[in-house]
């Protein structure tokens, strides 16, 4: 059931039209006075109370529609939606794609997210989570000679850790970086062409991570995952330089 909502005028000093509209929705969503399914008051009234033109209001609402925050329905009006967080992935990928060395920066964020996630997973993972991790672990072994499929398998294993944490915030943050993370996983799988010994390491190390989660040991799970990241980074740097300082694999 929808509800018409009374609103108060926002302060005008230092605010642009779009910012007023975005701030109005953001603050009320955070406060809980606006919820998915609520209908905004008519455009004419909303524009007047916000102190913006109807043209500006409409453009702002269209932008929010693209983000999935609202939906404009014929003969109904503007209705608040529960945003689809998957759009964050596209936004993040586009926003970060042209920044130099972004992979290294994203990796640091990934380590922070996954290390906290694995601690929670060691405490909260269900039988279903263990089964999902096992399937991903099997795929890692089966795709060891395929950079594309192997990169996807690696990504799915690590995402399964985050999902097992049962933390909606960590899941959203991890998913928002998934496009860049997938590229990173595939790039690291290509290192197997340089260091063939990585194949056994990759399989066994993911097994160690899985075992630590199953053992319900958050401290050890965190430790094993950090070691996994450190060894993988060492392989990447060695591959990038190669014998005699010759660069083999790009970063």
C-alpha positions as CSV (number, residue, x, y, z in Angstrom):
1,X,0.0,0.0,0.0
2,X,1.4,3.4,-1.0
3,X,1.3,6.5,1.1
4,X,1.5,10.2,0.2
5,X,4.1,11.9,2.3
6,X,4.3,15.4,3.8
7,X,7.8,17.0,3.5
8,X,9.4,20.2,4.7
9,X,11.4,22.5,2.6
10,X,15.2,21.9,2.5
11,X,17.6,24.8,3.1
12,X,18.6,26.4,-0.2
13,X,22.0,27.9,0.7
14,X,24.9,26.3,-1.3
15,X,22.6,23.6,-2.8
16,X,22.0,22.9,-6.4
17,X,18.8,21.5,-7.8
18,X,20.0,17.9,-8.2
19,X,21.6,17.9,-4.8
20,X,18.4,19.0,-3.1
21,X,16.4,16.2,-4.7
22,X,19.1,13.6,-3.9
23,X,19.5,14.9,-0.4
24,X,15.8,14.8,0.2
25,X,15.5,11.1,-0.7
26,X,18.8,10.1,0.9
27,X,17.9,11.7,4.3
28,X,14.4,10.3,4.4
29,X,15.5,6.8,3.4
30,X,18.1,6.8,6.1
31,X,15.6,8.2,8.7
32,X,13.0,5.6,7.7
33,X,10.4,8.1,6.8
34,X,10.5,6.9,3.2
35,X,10.2,3.2,2.5
36,X,10.0,1.1,-0.6
37,X,6.5,1.3,-2.0
38,X,5.8,4.8,-0.7
39,X,4.6,7.3,-3.3
40,X,6.1,10.8,-3.4
41,X,3.7,13.8,-3.5
42,X,2.9,15.2,-7.0
43,X,5.8,16.8,-8.9
44,X,4.4,20.3,-8.8
45,X,4.2,20.2,-5.0
46,X,7.5,18.5,-4.5
47,X,9.3,21.0,-6.8
48,X,7.8,23.9,-4.9
49,X,8.7,22.5,-1.5
50,X,12.2,21.7,-2.5
51,X,12.6,25.1,-4.2
52,X,13.6,23.7,-7.6
53,X,12.1,23.9,-11.1
54,X,9.9,21.0,-12.3
55,X,12.4,20.5,-15.1
56,X,15.3,20.0,-12.6
57,X,13.1,17.7,-10.5
58,X,12.2,15.5,-13.5
59,X,15.8,15.2,-14.6
60,X,16.9,14.2,-11.0
61,X,14.0,11.7,-10.8
62,X,15.0,10.2,-14.1
63,X,18.6,9.8,-12.9
64,X,17.3,8.1,-9.7
65,X,15.2,5.8,-11.9
66,X,18.3,4.6,-13.6
67,X,19.8,3.9,-10.2
68,X,16.7,2.0,-9.3
69,X,15.9,4.3,-6.3
70,X,12.5,5.3,-7.7
71,X,10.1,4.2,-10.4
72,X,7.9,6.7,-12.3
73,X,4.5,5.0,-13.0
74,X,1.9,6.4,-15.4
75,X,-1.2,7.6,-13.5
76,X,0.4,6.7,-10.2
77,X,3.4,9.0,-9.8
78,X,6.9,8.5,-8.4
79,X,7.2,5.4,-6.2
80,X,10.2,4.6,-4.0
81,X,11.9,1.3,-4.8
82,X,14.4,-1.0,-3.1
83,X,17.5,-0.3,-5.3
84,X,19.1,-3.2,-7.2
85,X,22.7,-3.1,-5.7
86,X,24.0,-4.9,-8.9
87,X,24.1,-1.5,-10.6
88,X,26.9,-0.6,-8.2
89,X,29.2,-3.0,-10.1
90,X,28.7,-1.2,-13.4
91,X,29.1,2.2,-11.8
92,X,32.2,1.2,-9.9
93,X,33.7,-0.4,-13.0
94,X,33.1,2.6,-15.2
95,X,34.3,5.0,-12.5
96,X,37.5,3.1,-11.8
97,X,38.3,1.8,-15.3
98,X,40.4,4.8,-16.4
99,X,42.4,5.2,-13.2
100,X,46.0,4.1,-13.3
101,X,47.0,1.2,-11.1
102,X,43.5,0.7,-9.9
103,X,43.9,-3.0,-9.6
104,X,46.4,-2.7,-6.8
105,X,44.1,-0.3,-4.9
106,X,41.1,-2.6,-5.4
107,X,43.2,-5.5,-4.2
108,X,43.8,-3.7,-0.9
109,X,40.1,-3.2,-0.5
110,X,39.4,-6.8,-1.4
111,X,41.8,-8.1,1.2
112,X,40.1,-6.0,3.9
113,X,36.7,-7.2,2.9
114,X,37.6,-10.9,2.5
115,X,39.6,-11.1,5.6
116,X,36.8,-9.8,7.7
117,X,34.3,-12.0,5.7
118,X,36.3,-15.1,6.4
119,X,36.3,-14.5,10.1
120,X,32.5,-14.2,10.1
121,X,32.2,-17.2,7.7
122,X,34.2,-19.3,10.2
123,X,31.5,-18.5,12.8
124,X,28.4,-18.3,10.6
125,X,28.8,-20.6,7.6
126,X,26.0,-23.2,7.1
127,X,26.1,-26.6,5.6
128,X,24.9,-25.0,2.4
129,X,27.8,-22.6,2.4
130,X,30.3,-25.4,2.9
131,X,28.7,-27.3,-0.1
132,X,29.0,-24.1,-2.2
133,X,32.7,-23.7,-1.3
134,X,33.4,-27.3,-2.0
135,X,31.8,-27.0,-5.5
136,X,33.9,-23.9,-6.2
137,X,37.0,-25.7,-4.9
138,X,36.3,-28.6,-7.3
139,X,36.0,-26.1,-10.2
140,X,39.3,-24.5,-9.3
141,X,41.0,-27.9,-9.8
142,X,39.0,-28.7,-13.0
143,X,39.9,-25.4,-14.7
144,X,43.5,-25.2,-13.6
145,X,44.7,-25.0,-17.3
146,X,42.0,-22.5,-18.5
147,X,42.7,-18.9,-17.6
148,X,39.2,-17.6,-18.3
149,X,37.2,-20.4,-16.7
150,X,39.8,-20.7,-13.9
151,X,39.6,-17.0,-13.1
152,X,35.8,-17.3,-12.9
153,X,36.2,-20.3,-10.6
154,X,38.7,-18.5,-8.3
155,X,36.3,-15.5,-8.1
156,X,33.3,-17.7,-7.2
157,X,35.3,-19.4,-4.4
158,X,36.2,-16.1,-2.9
159,X,32.7,-14.7,-3.4
160,X,31.4,-17.8,-1.6
161,X,33.5,-16.9,1.4
162,X,31.9,-13.4,1.5
163,X,28.4,-14.8,1.1
164,X,29.1,-17.3,3.9
165,X,29.9,-14.3,6.2
166,X,26.1,-13.4,6.2
167,X,27.1,-9.7,6.1
168,X,24.9,-7.9,3.6
169,X,27.2,-4.9,3.7
170,X,30.3,-7.0,2.9
171,X,28.4,-8.8,0.1
172,X,27.3,-5.5,-1.5
173,X,30.8,-4.0,-1.3
174,X,32.4,-7.2,-2.8
175,X,29.8,-7.4,-5.5
176,X,30.3,-3.8,-6.4
177,X,33.9,-4.6,-7.3
178,X,33.2,-7.9,-9.1
179,X,33.9,-6.6,-12.6
180,X,37.4,-5.5,-11.6
181,X,38.0,-8.5,-9.3
182,X,37.1,-10.9,-12.1
183,X,39.7,-9.2,-14.3
184,X,42.3,-9.6,-11.6
185,X,41.5,-13.3,-11.0
186,X,41.9,-14.0,-14.7
187,X,45.1,-12.1,-14.9
188,X,46.5,-14.1,-12.0
189,X,45.5,-17.3,-13.6
190,X,47.6,-16.4,-16.6
191,X,50.6,-16.5,-14.3
192,X,50.4,-20.3,-14.4
193,X,52.0,-20.0,-17.9
194,X,55.0,-18.5,-16.2
195,X,55.2,-20.6,-13.0
196,X,53.8,-24.0,-13.6
197,X,54.4,-24.9,-9.9
198,X,51.6,-22.5,-9.1
199,X,49.1,-25.1,-10.2
200,X,49.5,-27.4,-7.2
201,X,49.9,-24.4,-4.9
202,X,46.7,-22.8,-6.1
203,X,44.6,-25.9,-5.6
204,X,46.2,-26.8,-2.2
205,X,46.0,-23.2,-0.8
206,X,42.3,-22.9,-1.6
207,X,41.9,-26.2,0.2
208,X,43.7,-24.8,3.2
209,X,41.3,-21.8,3.2
210,X,38.3,-24.1,3.0
211,X,39.6,-26.3,5.8
212,X,40.1,-23.3,8.1
213,X,36.5,-22.2,7.6
214,X,35.2,-25.7,8.3
215,X,37.3,-25.9,11.4
216,X,35.4,-22.8,12.8
217,X,38.6,-21.1,13.5
218,X,38.4,-17.3,12.7
219,X,41.9,-16.5,13.7
220,X,43.5,-19.2,11.6
221,X,41.1,-18.6,8.7
222,X,42.2,-15.0,8.6
223,X,45.9,-16.0,8.8
224,X,45.6,-18.6,6.0
225,X,43.8,-16.1,3.7
226,X,46.4,-13.4,4.3
227,X,49.2,-15.9,3.5
228,X,47.3,-16.8,0.4
229,X,47.2,-13.2,-0.8
230,X,50.9,-12.6,0.1
231,X,52.1,-15.7,-1.8
232,X,49.9,-14.8,-4.8
233,X,51.3,-11.3,-4.8
234,X,54.9,-12.7,-4.6
235,X,54.2,-14.9,-7.7
236,X,52.8,-11.9,-9.5
237,X,55.9,-9.7,-8.9
238,X,58.3,-12.5,-9.8
239,X,56.4,-13.0,-13.1
240,X,56.3,-9.3,-13.8
241,X,60.1,-9.1,-13.6
242,X,61.1,-12.5,-14.8
243,X,64.6,-13.8,-15.1
244,X,67.3,-11.2,-15.5
245,X,64.9,-8.4,-14.9
246,X,63.0,-9.1,-18.2
247,X,59.3,-8.1,-17.8
248,X,57.1,-11.1,-18.7
249,X,53.6,-10.4,-17.4
250,X,52.1,-6.9,-17.2
251,X,50.4,-5.8,-14.0
